[in-house]
Amino acid sequence: MKGKPLILVTNDDGISAPGIRTLISVMNEIGNVVVVAPDSPQSAMGHAITINSTLQCHKIKIDDGPQIEYSCSGTPADCVKLGINEILKKKPDLCVSGINHGSNSSINVIYSGTMSAAIEASIGGVPAIGFSLLDYSWKADFSGIKNIIKNITLKSLSNGIPEGTALNVNFPKMKEKAIKGIKICNQANAYWIEKFDKRINPQGREYYWLTGEFINNDKSIKSDEWALNNGFVSIVPVKFDLTNHEVIEKIKSWNL
């Protein structure tokens, strides 16, 4: 690759979140960075896009650095669409999303705005990576994973992420020296049992808080949950084709 790569950066926690500020600083060491990120938190938005209202996107400067930044009123997927089609007007060499405050391993990838942004990029033919740290705190310490993020990004640029694939990268909550290594994993067979905490507001109306219990049925050492629980960084190659190819012949046997 001649010259510096063009890198599109986005997230779902909002453009001012510490995670994306860290990611921008790492990407500035690698390429020419353009940021298009939500103006407010968009966690758990999944692959939602804005179709019933207008989108606003404004140039902004939050901290020092050579990056060009835009704050967008839309979802993470909106940010990628707008970034590629309107702001850049061409495909970047790479799209990175994150660093998310919290896990996007296992079933969480379905709900994740962080990974939906990366998947949206891959749909458009742009190599993409989503980065997440298993720490939901706004004051999470991202400094210990910067070198690993840089290494994964450089290896992805030099080797090429397969077409139609986004990398889902999750970091355990620990310092770099305590991380045992990196494992290429499958998505764990796990799910949430949803619970709703029913309450009454001062006006006497009912409202609900969504809570839940995470159930991991996957005991395989090849899963992302095993890797993270045992001190490894997990990388799961994710594709947007949701077809269950293994059961196509079974459905055909129904003679519909």
C-alpha positions as CSV (number, residue, x, y, z in Angstrom):
1,M,0.0,0.0,0.0
2,K,1.5,3.3,-1.1
3,G,1.3,6.3,1.2
4,K,-0.7,6.5,4.4
5,P,-4.0,4.6,4.5
6,L,-7.3,6.5,4.8
7,I,-9.0,5.4,7.9
8,L,-12.7,6.1,8.9
9,V,-13.3,6.1,12.6
10,T,-16.7,5.8,14.3
11,N,-18.3,4.4,17.5
12,D,-21.6,4.2,19.3
13,D,-20.8,5.8,22.6
14,G,-20.6,9.3,21.1
15,I,-17.8,11.4,19.6
16,S,-16.6,12.7,22.9
17,A,-16.3,9.3,24.6
18,P,-12.9,8.4,26.0
19,G,-12.9,5.1,24.0
20,I,-13.1,6.8,20.6
21,R,-10.6,9.5,21.6
22,T,-8.1,6.7,22.4
23,L,-8.8,5.0,19.1
24,I,-8.3,8.2,17.1
25,S,-4.9,8.7,18.7
26,V,-3.8,5.2,17.7
27,M,-5.1,5.6,14.2
28,N,-3.3,8.9,13.8
29,E,0.0,6.9,14.2
30,I,-1.1,4.7,11.2
31,G,-2.9,6.8,8.6
32,N,-5.0,9.8,7.6
33,V,-8.0,9.8,9.9
34,V,-11.5,11.0,9.3
35,V,-14.0,10.7,12.1
36,V,-17.7,10.5,11.7
37,A,-19.4,9.6,15.0
38,P,-22.7,10.1,16.8
39,D,-23.2,13.4,18.6
40,S,-24.7,11.4,21.6
41,P,-24.6,7.8,22.9
42,Q,-26.2,5.3,20.6
43,S,-25.4,2.0,22.4
44,A,-27.5,-1.0,21.6
45,M,-28.9,0.6,18.5
46,G,-27.9,-2.4,16.4
47,H,-28.0,-1.8,12.7
48,A,-30.7,0.9,12.9
49,I,-30.6,3.7,10.2
50,T,-32.4,7.0,10.1
51,I,-35.2,7.1,7.5
52,N,-38.1,9.1,9.1
53,S,-36.1,12.2,10.0
54,T,-33.3,14.3,8.7
55,L,-29.6,13.8,9.5
56,Q,-27.3,16.6,10.6
57,C,-23.6,16.4,10.4
58,H,-21.2,19.2,11.5
59,K,-17.4,19.6,11.4
60,I,-16.1,19.7,14.9
61,K,-12.8,19.8,16.8
62,I,-12.5,18.2,20.2
63,D,-8.8,17.7,20.9
64,D,-5.4,18.1,19.3
65,G,-4.5,16.0,16.4
66,P,-4.4,16.0,12.6
67,Q,-7.7,14.1,12.3
68,I,-10.8,15.6,10.5
69,E,-13.9,15.2,12.6
70,Y,-17.6,15.3,12.0
71,S,-20.4,15.0,14.6
72,C,-23.5,13.2,13.3
73,S,-27.1,13.2,14.7
74,G,-27.6,9.6,13.4
75,T,-26.8,6.1,14.4
76,P,-23.5,4.3,14.0
77,A,-24.6,2.8,10.7
78,D,-25.7,6.2,9.6
79,C,-22.3,7.6,10.4
80,V,-20.6,5.0,8.2
81,K,-23.0,5.5,5.3
82,L,-22.6,9.3,5.5
83,G,-18.9,9.1,5.9
84,I,-18.3,6.9,2.9
85,N,-20.9,8.3,0.5
86,E,-20.9,12.0,1.3
87,I,-17.9,13.1,3.4
88,L,-15.2,11.0,1.9
89,K,-17.0,10.3,-1.4
90,K,-14.9,7.2,-1.7
91,K,-14.1,4.0,0.1
92,P,-11.5,4.3,2.9
93,D,-8.8,1.7,3.2
94,L,-10.2,0.7,6.7
95,C,-13.1,1.5,9.0
96,V,-12.5,1.1,12.7
97,S,-15.3,1.4,15.3
98,G,-14.9,1.8,19.1
99,I,-13.3,1.5,21.5
100,N,-16.6,0.5,23.0
101,H,-17.1,0.9,26.7
102,G,-18.3,-2.7,27.5
103,S,-18.5,-6.1,25.9
104,N,-19.6,-6.9,22.4
105,S,-18.7,-10.6,22.6
106,S,-21.1,-13.5,22.0
107,I,-24.7,-12.6,21.4
108,N,-24.0,-8.9,22.2
109,V,-22.7,-8.5,18.6
110,I,-26.4,-8.6,17.4
111,Y,-27.4,-5.6,19.5
112,S,-24.1,-3.7,19.2
113,G,-24.0,-0.3,17.5
114,T,-20.2,-0.5,17.5
115,M,-20.2,-3.8,15.5
116,S,-23.1,-2.7,13.3
117,A,-21.0,0.2,12.2
118,A,-18.1,-2.2,11.3
119,I,-20.5,-4.5,9.6
120,E,-22.1,-1.7,7.6
121,A,-18.6,-0.8,6.3
122,S,-18.0,-4.4,5.3
123,I,-21.3,-4.5,3.4
124,G,-19.9,-1.6,1.4
125,G,-16.7,-3.4,0.6
126,V,-14.6,-1.6,3.3
127,P,-12.4,-3.7,5.6
128,A,-13.6,-3.1,9.1
129,I,-12.7,-3.8,12.8
130,G,-14.8,-3.2,15.9
131,F,-12.9,-2.8,19.2
132,S,-14.4,-3.2,22.7
133,L,-13.1,-3.3,26.2
134,L,-15.0,-5.2,29.0
135,D,-15.3,-2.1,31.1
136,Y,-18.5,-0.1,31.1
137,S,-17.1,2.8,33.1
138,W,-16.8,6.2,31.4
139,K,-13.4,6.4,33.2
140,A,-12.2,3.0,31.8
141,D,-8.4,2.8,31.2
142,F,-7.7,2.2,27.5
143,S,-4.0,2.9,27.7
144,G,-3.0,-0.7,28.2
145,I,-4.5,-1.9,25.0
146,K,-3.3,0.8,22.6
147,N,-0.3,-1.2,21.3
148,I,-2.4,-4.3,20.7
149,I,-5.0,-2.2,18.8
150,K,-2.2,-0.8,16.7
151,N,-0.7,-4.2,16.0
152,I,-4.1,-5.7,15.0
153,T,-4.8,-2.7,12.7
154,L,-1.4,-2.9,11.0
155,K,-1.7,-6.7,10.5
156,S,-5.2,-6.2,9.0
157,L,-4.0,-3.6,6.6
158,S,-1.0,-5.6,5.5
159,N,-2.7,-9.0,5.2
160,G,-6.1,-7.8,4.1
161,I,-9.4,-8.6,5.9
162,P,-11.4,-11.1,3.7
163,E,-14.2,-9.4,1.7
164,G,-17.6,-9.4,3.5
165,T,-15.9,-9.8,6.9
166,A,-15.6,-7.5,9.9
167,L,-13.4,-8.4,12.9
168,N,-15.0,-8.3,16.3
169,V,-12.2,-7.6,18.8
170,N,-12.8,-7.7,22.5
171,F,-10.4,-7.0,25.3
172,P,-10.6,-8.4,28.9
173,K,-10.5,-5.8,31.6
174,M,-6.8,-5.9,32.6
175,K,-3.5,-4.3,31.9
176,E,-1.5,-5.1,28.7
177,K,1.1,-7.0,30.7
178,A,-1.5,-9.3,32.2
179,I,-3.1,-10.1,28.8
180,K,-2.0,-13.6,27.9
181,G,-2.3,-13.2,24.1
182,I,-4.8,-13.1,21.3
183,K,-7.1,-15.9,20.2
184,I,-9.1,-16.2,17.0
185,C,-12.5,-17.5,18.2
186,N,-16.0,-18.4,17.4
187,Q,-18.9,-16.5,18.8
188,A,-20.0,-18.2,22.0
189,N,-23.4,-19.9,22.2
190,A,-24.8,-17.6,24.9
191,Y,-27.8,-15.4,25.4
192,W,-29.7,-13.1,27.7
193,I,-32.7,-13.9,29.8
194,E,-34.5,-10.6,29.9
195,K,-36.2,-9.3,33.0
196,F,-38.2,-6.1,33.3
197,D,-38.1,-4.1,36.6
198,K,-41.6,-2.7,36.8
199,R,-41.9,0.6,38.7
200,I,-44.4,3.4,39.2
201,N,-43.5,7.0,38.5
202,P,-44.6,10.0,40.7
203,Q,-47.6,10.5,38.4
204,G,-48.8,6.9,39.1
205,R,-47.8,5.6,35.6
206,E,-46.0,2.3,35.1
207,Y,-42.6,2.2,33.6
208,Y,-39.9,-0.5,33.1
209,W,-36.1,-0.9,33.4
210,L,-34.7,-3.7,31.2
211,T,-32.4,-6.0,33.2
212,G,-31.3,-9.5,32.5
213,E,-29.0,-12.5,33.2
214,F,-26.3,-13.6,30.8
215,I,-26.3,-17.4,30.2
216,N,-23.3,-18.9,28.6
217,N,-23.9,-22.5,27.4
218,D,-20.7,-22.7,25.5
219,K,-17.9,-24.5,27.3
220,S,-15.6,-24.7,24.3
221,I,-12.1,-23.2,24.6
222,K,-12.5,-21.9,21.1
223,S,-15.3,-19.4,22.1
224,D,-14.8,-15.7,22.7
225,E,-16.3,-15.9,26.2
226,W,-13.7,-18.6,27.2
227,A,-10.9,-16.4,25.8
228,L,-12.0,-13.3,27.6
229,N,-12.6,-15.1,30.9
230,N,-9.1,-16.5,30.7
231,G,-7.2,-13.4,30.0
232,F,-7.0,-13.4,26.2
233,V,-8.0,-10.9,23.6
234,S,-10.8,-12.5,21.4
235,I,-11.1,-11.9,17.7
236,V,-14.2,-13.2,15.9
237,P,-14.5,-12.8,12.1
238,V,-18.1,-11.7,11.6
239,K,-20.1,-11.8,8.3
240,F,-23.4,-10.2,7.4
241,D,-24.8,-13.2,5.6
242,L,-27.2,-14.6,8.2
243,T,-28.2,-17.6,6.1
244,N,-28.1,-20.9,8.1
245,H,-26.6,-22.9,5.2
246,E,-26.6,-26.1,7.3
247,V,-30.4,-26.4,7.3
248,I,-31.3,-25.4,3.7
249,E,-31.6,-29.1,2.6
250,K,-33.8,-29.8,5.7
251,I,-36.2,-27.0,4.9
252,K,-36.3,-28.2,1.3
253,S,-37.5,-31.6,2.6
254,W,-40.7,-30.0,3.8
255,N,-41.9,-30.0,0.1
256,L,-43.3,-26.5,0.4
